[in-house]
Amino acid sequence: MLQRNGHELLRDGRKLLRDGGILLRNGRKLQRDDHELQHNGGLLQRDGLKLQRKQHKLYF
């Protein structure tokens, strides 16, 4: 009984480790995606400012 439980615990432990690895990988992917989104947001802001400046020149 104890031996079987031990085997089950080991199996569960391995499963948890695998799931943890997957979660870590997904977390890193999310961080990378977030970084890219921030970068793209920065670019959009810059382009927006450029457009505003052009618009300003058109009016005055």
N, C-alpha and C positions, 0 to 999 in steps of 0.2 A: 504493500500500500504506500508506504513512505517513498519507496524507490520510484513507484509510478508517479507519485506527486512531484518528486524531484525532477523526473524527466519532463513532466508537464510544465513545471516552473521554468526549467531551462529553455524549453521550446517557446514559452511565452516571453521569456527574457530576450531570446533571439529575435522574436517577432517585434518586440518593443524597440530593440536596437535598430532593426531595419526600418520601422516606422519613424523612429527618431531621425535616422539618416535621411529619409525621404522628406521629412518636415524641414530639416536643416537646408537641404538642397532647394526646396520650394521657397524657404525664407530668403535664401541668397538670391534666388531668381527674382523674387518680389522686390528686394532691395535694389537689384540691378535695374528692374523695370521702373522703379520709383525714381532712381537716379536719372534714367533716360527721360522720364516724363518731366522732371525738374529742369533738365537741360533743354528739352523742347519748349517748355514754358518760358524759359529765359530767352530763347531765340525768338519766340512769338512776341514777347514783350519788346524786345529790341526792334523787331520789324514794325510793331505797332507804333513805337516812338518815331521811327523813320517816316512812317506814313503821316503821322501827326505833323512832323516838321515840314514835309512836302505840302500838306494841306495848308499849313500856316503860310508858307511861301505863296501859295496860290491866292490866298485871300488878301495878302498885304503887298 
